[in-house]
Amino acid sequence: MTRTAEERQREIVRVARAAGSVDVAALAVELGVAKETVRRDLRALEDHGLVRRTHGGAYPVESAGFETTLAFRATSHVPEKRRIATAAAELLGDAETVFVDEGYTPQLIAEALPRDRPLTVVTASLPVAGALAEAENTTVLLLGGRVRSGTLATVDHWTTRMLAGFVLDLAYIGANGISREHGLTTPDPAVSEVKAQAIRAARRTVFAGVHTKFGAVSFCRFADIGTLETIVTSTLLPSAEAHRYSLMGPQVVRA
């Protein structure tokens, strides 16, 4: 049975999100169409902000318009997130006071931080605080506030007021979307305020995120690309795209 263009494109998005990327030649065989038809479908999907094309294929753009739960994030792109977290933790340098954002990748960064020297970690994330609470040489400061059920992180004025009283050496920040046009974005205004305040409080800021976040745009903008010292992602982000971000100021590390 011949599929319509809409049906093909829906299937391409499904496969891309399940596998992390798609290959033109493989899709052509799977869908029973010419490679040029697949390329046309990918161009249409890119125009709609659903994929980013690469040489010979494409990868999905994460939907930044809504938040997934922490439990879901712990099952999505896990090997990639672990590589990113390890690379991000290696950027600690001589920092002694560190903010670790909410989210699964920041949690993995927290777990990868060194335990052999004194370190103070400030976080709004209950899972991050729990992961480090018994770590030797690590002091954990959990920011108070309203706890969001999906992410188990605190927000609102209590949280931002505590953050405003700190001067931090380094902030590890996540986002729902990162784009050259709109910077770092997230759907929830309360979360956006916490992230923005953490960046204001920190001397250095490192963004860590999987390749599907690049090109995605959400509702609340909280930082420009130029405010970041480093972007840490994976080799699944094409090198040409990574270079475009590096031209805006930050170093880009692909793990």
One Martini backbone bead per residue (centre of mass of N, CA, C, O) as a GRO file, in nm:
protein
  255
    1MET     BB    1   0.094   0.038   0.025
    2THR     BB    2   0.065   0.366  -0.036
    3ARG     BB    3   0.201   0.644   0.096
    4THR     BB    4   0.180   0.933   0.218
    5ALA     BB    5   0.359   1.201   0.300
    6GLU     BB    6   0.249   1.219   0.590
    7GLU     BB    7   0.305   0.922   0.666
    8ARG     BB    8   0.607   0.922   0.615
    9GLN     BB    9   0.682   1.156   0.808
   10ARG     BB   10   0.575   1.025   1.064
   11GLU     BB   11   0.766   0.778   1.046
   12ILE     BB   12   1.032   0.931   1.052
   13VAL     BB   13   0.996   1.060   1.329
   14ARG     BB   14   0.966   0.800   1.488
   15VAL     BB   15   1.241   0.678   1.415
   16ALA     BB   16   1.420   0.913   1.507
   17ARG     BB   17   1.331   0.910   1.810
   18ALA     BB   18   1.409   0.609   1.863
   19ALA     BB   19   1.722   0.623   1.732
   20GLY     BB   20   1.833   0.949   1.687
   21SER     BB   21   1.834   0.861   1.373
   22VAL     BB   22   1.863   0.888   1.007
   23ASP     BB   23   1.871   0.716   0.687
   24VAL     BB   24   1.815   0.750   0.364
   25ALA     BB   25   1.861   0.464   0.251
   26ALA     BB   26   1.698   0.309   0.467
   27LEU     BB   27   1.429   0.458   0.423
   28ALA     BB   28   1.385   0.385   0.129
   29VAL     BB   29   1.353   0.084   0.185
   30GLU     BB   30   1.132   0.090   0.408
   31LEU     BB   31   0.927   0.279   0.222
   32GLY     BB   32   0.954   0.236  -0.095
   33VAL     BB   33   1.150   0.472  -0.201
   34ALA     BB   34   1.315   0.725  -0.303
   35LYS     BB   35   1.569   0.919  -0.197
   36GLU     BB   36   1.444   1.190  -0.290
   37THR     BB   37   1.187   1.158  -0.126
   38VAL     BB   38   1.323   1.160   0.149
   39ARG     BB   39   1.460   1.434   0.119
   40ARG     BB   40   1.194   1.589   0.091
   41ASP     BB   41   1.082   1.509   0.366
   42LEU     BB   42   1.315   1.630   0.533
   43ARG     BB   43   1.277   1.920   0.443
   44ALA     BB   44   0.988   1.947   0.556
   45LEU     BB   45   1.062   1.877   0.851
   46GLU     BB   46   1.263   2.109   0.888
   47ASP     BB   47   1.060   2.341   0.833
   48HIS     BB   48   0.894   2.229   1.102
   49GLY     BB   49   1.116   2.152   1.333
   50LEU     BB   50   1.173   1.815   1.356
   51VAL     BB   51   1.447   1.833   1.195
   52ARG     BB   52   1.799   1.768   1.117
   53ARG     BB   53   2.010   1.781   0.868
   54THR     BB   54   2.241   1.559   0.717
   55HIS     BB   55   2.473   1.369   0.585
   56GLY     BB   56   2.249   1.116   0.490
   57GLY     BB   57   2.037   1.261   0.701
   58ALA     BB   58   1.893   1.270   1.044
   59TYR     BB   59   1.769   1.452   1.333
   60PRO     BB   60   1.594   1.512   1.606
   61VAL     BB   61   1.388   1.754   1.745
   62GLU     BB   62   1.321   1.854   2.037
   63SER     BB   63   1.053   1.910   2.224
   64ALA     BB   64   1.008   2.240   2.390
   65GLY     BB   65   0.691   2.286   2.471
   66PHE     BB   66   0.745   2.044   2.671
   67GLU     BB   67   0.763   1.840   2.956
   68THR     BB   68   0.938   1.593   3.084
   69THR     BB   69   1.003   1.359   3.289
   70LEU     BB   70   1.249   1.229   3.476
   71ALA     BB   71   1.186   0.932   3.412
   72PHE     BB   72   1.206   0.966   3.103
   73ARG     BB   73   1.497   1.084   3.087
   74ALA     BB   74   1.623   0.809   3.212
   75THR     BB   75   1.550   0.661   2.905
   76SER     BB   76   1.687   0.894   2.729
   77HIS     BB   77   1.990   0.898   2.588
   78VAL     BB   78   2.190   0.775   2.804
   79PRO     BB   79   2.476   0.734   2.681
   80GLU     BB   80   2.502   1.029   2.592
   81LYS     BB   81   2.466   1.158   2.875
   82ARG     BB   82   2.716   1.024   3.003
   83ARG     BB   83   2.929   1.152   2.821
   84ILE     BB   84   2.857   1.444   2.883
   85ALA     BB   85   2.894   1.435   3.192
   86THR     BB   86   3.192   1.362   3.194
   87ALA     BB   87   3.290   1.610   3.033
   88ALA     BB   88   3.172   1.826   3.225
   89ALA     BB   89   3.322   1.744   3.489
   90GLU     BB   90   3.612   1.811   3.359
   91LEU     BB   91   3.543   2.142   3.386
   92LEU     BB   92   3.582   2.228   3.687
   93GLY     BB   93   3.857   2.262   3.792
   94ASP     BB   94   3.889   2.504   4.068
   95ALA     BB   95   3.620   2.468   4.169
   96GLU     BB   96   3.413   2.503   4.482
   97THR     BB   97   3.143   2.629   4.358
   98VAL     BB   98   2.830   2.463   4.257
   99PHE     BB   99   2.586   2.450   4.010
  100VAL     BB  100   2.302   2.221   3.980
  101ASP     BB  101   2.072   2.135   3.784
  102GLU     BB  102   1.804   2.019   3.664
  103GLY     BB  103   1.796   1.688   3.573
  104TYR     BB  104   1.958   1.416   3.437
  105THR     BB  105   2.229   1.524   3.337
  106PRO     BB  106   2.304   1.683   3.595
  107GLN     BB  107   2.298   1.432   3.774
  108LEU     BB  108   2.537   1.295   3.627
  109ILE     BB  109   2.737   1.517   3.690
  110ALA     BB  110   2.729   1.497   3.996
  111GLU     BB  111   2.828   1.194   4.000
  112ALA     BB  112   3.112   1.285   3.842
  113LEU     BB  113   3.224   1.427   4.060
  114PRO     BB  114   3.463   1.480   4.267
  115ARG     BB  115   3.568   1.321   4.601
  116ASP     BB  116   3.887   1.432   4.672
  117ARG     BB  117   3.749   1.720   4.732
  118PRO     BB  118   3.633   2.008   4.816
  119LEU     BB  119   3.267   2.068   4.779
  120THR     BB  120   3.009   2.294   4.671
  121VAL     BB  121   2.657   2.222   4.625
  122VAL     BB  122   2.408   2.381   4.434
  123THR     BB  123   2.046   2.306   4.445
  124ALA     BB  124   1.700   2.234   4.316
  125SER     BB  125   1.754   1.920   4.329
  126LEU     BB  126   1.669   1.636   4.485
  127PRO     BB  127   1.833   1.416   4.333
  128VAL     BB  128   2.106   1.559   4.358
  129ALA     BB  129   2.114   1.577   4.665
  130GLY     BB  130   2.089   1.268   4.711
  131ALA     BB  131   2.349   1.183   4.546
  132LEU     BB  132   2.544   1.379   4.753
  133ALA     BB  133   2.488   1.358   5.066
  134GLU     BB  134   2.725   1.113   5.115
  135ALA     BB  135   2.959   1.268   5.011
  136GLU     BB  136   3.274   1.307   5.037
  137ASN     BB  137   3.360   1.653   5.060
  138THR     BB  138   3.045   1.726   5.027
  139THR     BB  139   2.845   2.013   5.006
  140VAL     BB  140   2.488   2.056   5.044
  141LEU     BB  141   2.263   2.293   4.883
  142LEU     BB  142   1.919   2.325   4.923
  143LEU     BB  143   1.676   2.480   4.763
  144GLY     BB  144   1.405   2.646   4.836
  145GLY     BB  145   1.052   2.556   4.766
  146ARG     BB  146   0.865   2.464   4.512
  147VAL     BB  147   0.770   2.145   4.416
  148ARG     BB  148   0.803   1.975   4.125
  149SER     BB  149   0.675   1.677   4.021
  150GLY     BB  150   0.830   1.604   3.748
  151THR     BB  151   1.141   1.708   3.865
  152LEU     BB  152   1.210   1.763   4.166
  153ALA     BB  153   1.201   2.091   4.185
  154THR     BB  154   1.273   2.414   4.275
  155VAL     BB  155   1.076   2.722   4.305
  156ASP     BB  156   1.064   3.050   4.314
  157HIS     BB  157   1.144   3.306   4.536
  158TRP     BB  158   1.300   3.132   4.733
  159THR     BB  159   1.511   3.029   4.534
  160THR     BB  160   1.618   3.300   4.410
  161ARG     BB  161   1.699   3.432   4.679
  162MET     BB  162   1.921   3.236   4.755
  163LEU     BB  163   2.091   3.266   4.495
  164ALA     BB  164   2.147   3.582   4.527
  165GLY     BB  165   2.357   3.516   4.781
  166PHE     BB  166   2.557   3.406   4.565
  167VAL     BB  167   2.897   3.302   4.470
  168LEU     BB  168   2.987   3.124   4.182
  169ASP     BB  169   3.207   2.942   3.991
  170LEU     BB  170   2.981   2.726   3.879
  171ALA     BB  171   2.743   2.639   3.610
  172TYR     BB  172   2.512   2.380   3.550
  173ILE     BB  173   2.317   2.379   3.250
  174GLY     BB  174   1.993   2.345   3.132
  175ALA     BB  175   1.755   2.263   2.855
  176ASN     BB  176   1.502   2.236   2.611
  177GLY     BB  177   1.654   2.466   2.440
  178ILE     BB  178   1.889   2.542   2.157
  179SER     BB  179   1.964   2.852   1.985
  180ARG     BB  180   2.094   3.101   1.791
  181GLU     BB  181   1.838   3.291   1.801
  182HIS     BB  182   1.719   3.219   2.127
  183GLY     BB  183   1.883   3.034   2.288
  184LEU     BB  184   1.781   2.960   2.605
  185THR     BB  185   1.506   2.731   2.681
  186THR     BB  186   1.178   2.716   2.856
  187PRO     BB  187   0.845   2.666   2.951
  188ASP     BB  188   0.892   2.774   3.253
  189PRO     BB  189   0.911   3.065   3.428
  190ALA     BB  190   1.019   2.958   3.703
  191VAL     BB  191   1.261   2.805   3.584
  192SER     BB  192   1.389   3.041   3.433
  193GLU     BB  193   1.462   3.207   3.688
  194VAL     BB  194   1.660   3.009   3.813
  195LYS     BB  195   1.860   2.991   3.579
  196ALA     BB  196   1.924   3.294   3.557
  197GLN     BB  197   2.031   3.325   3.850
  198ALA     BB  198   2.262   3.121   3.829
  199ILE     BB  199   2.415   3.274   3.606
  200ARG     BB  200   2.452   3.540   3.766
  201ALA     BB  201   2.615   3.389   4.010
  202ALA     BB  202   2.823   3.299   3.792
  203ARG     BB  203   3.139   3.291   3.643
  204ARG     BB  204   3.057   3.011   3.513
  205THR     BB  205   2.911   2.846   3.213
  206VAL     BB  206   2.758   2.520   3.155
  207PHE     BB  207   2.631   2.348   2.886
  208ALA     BB  208   2.417   2.048   2.888
  209GLY     BB  209   2.333   1.847   2.587
  210VAL     BB  210   2.166   1.698   2.363
  211HIS     BB  211   2.128   1.708   2.018
  212THR     BB  212   1.801   1.753   2.018
  213LYS     BB  213   1.812   2.058   2.139
  214PHE     BB  214   1.904   2.162   1.875
  215GLY     BB  215   1.675   2.410   1.750
  216ALA     BB  216   1.511   2.434   1.993
  217VAL     BB  217   1.200   2.601   2.110
  218SER     BB  218   1.074   2.790   2.370
  219PHE     BB  219   0.912   3.019   2.575
  220CYS     BB  220   1.165   3.073   2.780
  221ARG     BB  221   1.415   3.303   2.804
  222PHE     BB  222   1.753   3.290   2.989
  223ALA     BB  223   1.983   3.284   2.751
  224ASP     BB  224   2.272   3.339   2.588
  225ILE     BB  225   2.526   3.205   2.419
  226GLY     BB  226   2.751   3.420   2.517
  227THR     BB  227   2.731   3.329   2.836
  228LEU     BB  228   2.892   3.086   2.757
  229GLU     BB  229   3.174   2.895   2.791
  230THR     BB  230   3.030   2.602   2.752
  231ILE     BB  231   2.951   2.331   2.529
  232VAL     BB  232   2.794   2.011   2.595
  233THR     BB  233   2.802   1.731   2.381
  234SER     BB  234   2.780   1.535   2.098
  235THR     BB  235   2.866   1.372   1.795
  236LEU     BB  236   2.561   1.401   1.689
  237LEU     BB  237   2.656   1.675   1.645
  238PRO     BB  238   2.744   1.843   1.399
  239SER     BB  239   3.034   2.011   1.335
  240ALA     BB  240   2.911   2.252   1.185
  241GLU     BB  241   2.713   2.330   1.411
  242ALA     BB  242   2.917   2.365   1.636
  243HIS     BB  243   3.071   2.596   1.497
  244ARG     BB  244   2.841   2.804   1.498
  245TYR     BB  245   2.838   2.828   1.809
  246SER     BB  246   3.141   2.908   1.853
  247LEU     BB  247   3.109   3.192   1.707
  248MET     BB  248   2.940   3.302   1.978
  249GLY     BB  249   3.194   3.198   2.207
  250PRO     BB  250   3.183   2.913   2.285
  251GLN     BB  251   3.286   2.623   2.370
  252VAL     BB  252   3.282   2.302   2.192
  253VAL     BB  253   3.188   1.984   2.319
  254ARG     BB  254   3.232   1.650   2.179
  255ALA     BB  255   3.160   1.322   2.323
   0.00000   0.00000   0.00000
